[in-house]
Amino acid sequence: MSYSTMAHAMISYVESHLENLNIREMSASFGFSESYLRELFLKNVNIPLIRYYKRRKIMASAFELLHSDRKIVDIAFDYGFSNHESYTRAFQRSFGMPPERFRRERPLIGRRQLDTGVFGLDRLVSKEKRSDGINMEQNQHQTILYGIRKTEWGAYGSRTMFPICVKAVSEYLGDDVSYAYIMAATGAAFRLTWNRGEWDLSNIDIYHTLKESNDIYRYGAGALGREFAFLGREENTGKEEFRAFIRSRIAKGFPVIALGIIGPPEPCIIAGYEESGDVVEGWNFFQHDDEYAADITFLDNGYFRSDRWWENTDTQAVMCIGPVAGEPWDDRVIVKTAAAIMEPRSEGSYAKGIAAYDAWREMLLEEKWFEGSAGFDCLFSKLLVQNDAMVCISDGRRWAARYFEELSETCREGGKEICGKAARHFHRVADIADEMLSLAGDWSNVDQMLQRLADRSFRERIAGLIDAAKAEDAMAYEQVGLLLSCI
């Protein structure tokens, strides 16, 4: 095994076991004695193995301090420290300050190249954040980015996939912005779309947020002041183009957001590749779903590993939030976008913004869709569409409220009051959506949920709540418009 290959393998092993590295298991994995493993690590990486491990796990815990509100002692336990005091001493030695102060002052933490083909988290200076990320030779055959937060349902307390991916990527690149900001900047906090012609599972696709266009995916990158690149799977687009796109970004330390890879064309993160891109690795919301995960394996840190990602015809696009290119958007741009998204309007068969509530209500009460209670499959598909809409406004408007609460802290007095009013209306919409979800029932009893949806009296109750949500959203929309004259 060559020097570069050995260093890559050893660093990769440590990076994928930061919470609990076992030297005996590592030795067995490499087929060496513990003493020889330590000797090889020092020879290839130029730092003793245990010292490297201790520094790297402190760095990972520092990232957790910045991007979670978990108790410090709980983070310490996760990384193998027996108590708060021992963790604080180790942290002080590494950063020159205790973890409480680090969390308060928020130094930059983001990805840095650790070895050819391996990236991990490290402390950054502003200049490094603005760089293209590469400081040594690239590895076009295999590269892996360790330390990207797992994207899964409930990450950041949210259920909206694209903003979850954008937030995880932004953290990894060293951006320190709230999840509420990401939800607002991507437009996800304000969207609602309804296709009048059919019970359409794509209603909540971010693609429909404004005009049908992939441009909406750029908004997160623009709000962060970063470059953006996008490649869609058109009729004449081949696998090699996707492989080249993935390699060129990840080899420089930039994660790729993809639509598809495993399961349906929903967002996920590609965090690495092998065999020049024939194999990809990362996080996917469906990676543990038996329906989709039969052909994948897993790395020790939890990343999926797939060699059939192109054969999945639902792999529809890859995109990358890249180097810093300018200043982040100011809040006026985000508020103006929010107003455009919420504006009541029709585009083709789609009702959008505030107008979507009426289209949703009318279809829910239109008896032709429910005559004879329909068959199981037909009714189940309607239940999925209904659930998506309820979750969309529950999750979206809750984060919209939090965004305006955050914005109120920097606004002048008039704007502060308007932000407060908008936030209160958005919170009410989310509460109403939560009431709808509660009435709909629990997914542990799908038969009961289907029976309720088939019952007109139930649908009339939901329709009343849709009207109430529309009224609150309309008042929030009015405040959003007023705010544009104040910021």
Disulfide bonds with the S-S distance in Angstrom:
none
